[in-house]
């Protein structure tokens, strides 16, 4: 869990091997920018029956809420 320094890289993008490397390792300028990205590019497009997975941790996630909790508790990404 990240308590002192939260990362500014999106863990979902990092784990997406279909993206170009520069997109995968992009570091946002602020934590707020990362939060906006996470909401707009990832959370906003989740449908109820979508299969969710954290490829960084290699775990399946049951719901959008579970993804948000995982993002916060494990990767320090606030939504």
C-alpha positions as a Markdown table, in Angstrom:
| # | Residue | x | y | z |
|---|---|---|---|---|
| 1 | Unk | 0.0 | 0.0 | 0.0 |
| 2 | Unk | 1.2 | 3.5 | -0.9 |
| 3 | Unk | 1.1 | 5.9 | 2.1 |
| 4 | Unk | 4.0 | 8.3 | 1.7 |
| 5 | Unk | 4.3 | 8.8 | -2.0 |
| 6 | Unk | 1.6 | 7.9 | -4.4 |
| 7 | Unk | 2.6 | 7.0 | -8.0 |
| 8 | Unk | 1.6 | 9.3 | -10.9 |
| 9 | Unk | 1.5 | 6.4 | -13.4 |
| 10 | Unk | -1.8 | 4.7 | -14.2 |
| 11 | Unk | -1.6 | 1.1 | -13.2 |
| 12 | Unk | -4.2 | 0.1 | -15.7 |
| 13 | Unk | -2.3 | 1.7 | -18.6 |
| 14 | Unk | 1.0 | 0.2 | -17.3 |
| 15 | Unk | -0.5 | -3.3 | -17.4 |
| 16 | Unk | -2.0 | -2.9 | -20.9 |
| 17 | Unk | 0.5 | -4.5 | -23.3 |
| 18 | Unk | -1.5 | -3.2 | -26.2 |
| 19 | Unk | -0.4 | 0.4 | -25.6 |
| 20 | Unk | 2.8 | 1.9 | -26.8 |
| 21 | Unk | 5.5 | 2.0 | -24.1 |
| 22 | Unk | 5.4 | 5.8 | -23.8 |
| 23 | Unk | 1.7 | 5.6 | -23.1 |
| 24 | Unk | 2.1 | 2.8 | -20.6 |
| 25 | Unk | 4.7 | 4.6 | -18.5 |
| 26 | Unk | 3.4 | 8.2 | -18.8 |
| 27 | Unk | 3.8 | 10.0 | -15.5 |
| 28 | Unk | 1.0 | 12.6 | -14.8 |
| 29 | Unk | 2.1 | 16.0 | -13.6 |
| 30 | Unk | -0.2 | 15.9 | -10.6 |
| 31 | Unk | -2.1 | 13.2 | -8.6 |
| 32 | Unk | -5.3 | 15.1 | -9.6 |
| 33 | Unk | -4.4 | 14.6 | -13.3 |
| 34 | Unk | -4.0 | 10.9 | -12.7 |
| 35 | Unk | -7.4 | 10.8 | -10.9 |
| 36 | Unk | -9.1 | 12.6 | -13.8 |
| 37 | Unk | -7.5 | 10.2 | -16.3 |
| 38 | Unk | -8.5 | 7.1 | -14.2 |
| 39 | Unk | -12.1 | 8.3 | -14.1 |
| 40 | Unk | -12.4 | 9.5 | -17.7 |
| 41 | Unk | -10.5 | 6.8 | -19.5 |
| 42 | Unk | -11.2 | 3.8 | -17.3 |
| 43 | Unk | -14.1 | 4.0 | -14.8 |
| 44 | Unk | -16.5 | 5.9 | -17.1 |
| 45 | Unk | -16.5 | 3.2 | -19.7 |
| 46 | Unk | -17.1 | 0.2 | -17.4 |
| 47 | Unk | -20.3 | -1.6 | -18.0 |
| 48 | Unk | -22.0 | -3.9 | -15.4 |
| 49 | Unk | -20.9 | -7.2 | -17.0 |
| 50 | Unk | -17.4 | -6.2 | -18.0 |
| 51 | Unk | -14.6 | -8.4 | -16.9 |
| 52 | Unk | -12.1 | -6.4 | -14.8 |
| 53 | Unk | -8.5 | -7.3 | -14.2 |
| 54 | Unk | -5.4 | -5.7 | -12.8 |
| 55 | Unk | -2.7 | -7.0 | -15.0 |
| 56 | Unk | 0.0 | -5.6 | -12.8 |
| 57 | Unk | -1.1 | -7.7 | -9.8 |
| 58 | Unk | -2.6 | -10.5 | -11.9 |
| 59 | Unk | -6.0 | -10.4 | -10.1 |
| 60 | Unk | -9.5 | -10.4 | -11.3 |
| 61 | Unk | -11.9 | -7.8 | -9.9 |
| 62 | Unk | -15.6 | -8.4 | -9.4 |
| 63 | Unk | -17.0 | -4.9 | -10.0 |
| 64 | Unk | -16.3 | -1.3 | -10.6 |
| 65 | Unk | -16.3 | -0.6 | -6.9 |
| 66 | Unk | -13.9 | -3.5 | -6.3 |
| 67 | Unk | -11.6 | -1.9 | -9.0 |
| 68 | Unk | -11.8 | 1.5 | -7.3 |
| 69 | Unk | -11.0 | -0.1 | -3.9 |
| 70 | Unk | -8.0 | -2.0 | -5.4 |
| 71 | Unk | -6.8 | 1.1 | -7.2 |
| 72 | Unk | -6.8 | 3.1 | -3.9 |
| 73 | Unk | -5.6 | 0.4 | -1.5 |
| 74 | Unk | -2.9 | -1.2 | -3.6 |
| 75 | Unk | -1.9 | 1.3 | -6.2 |
| 76 | Unk | -2.6 | 4.6 | -4.4 |
| 77 | Unk | -4.9 | 5.9 | -7.2 |
| 78 | Unk | -7.8 | 7.9 | -5.8 |
| 79 | Unk | -11.1 | 8.1 | -7.7 |
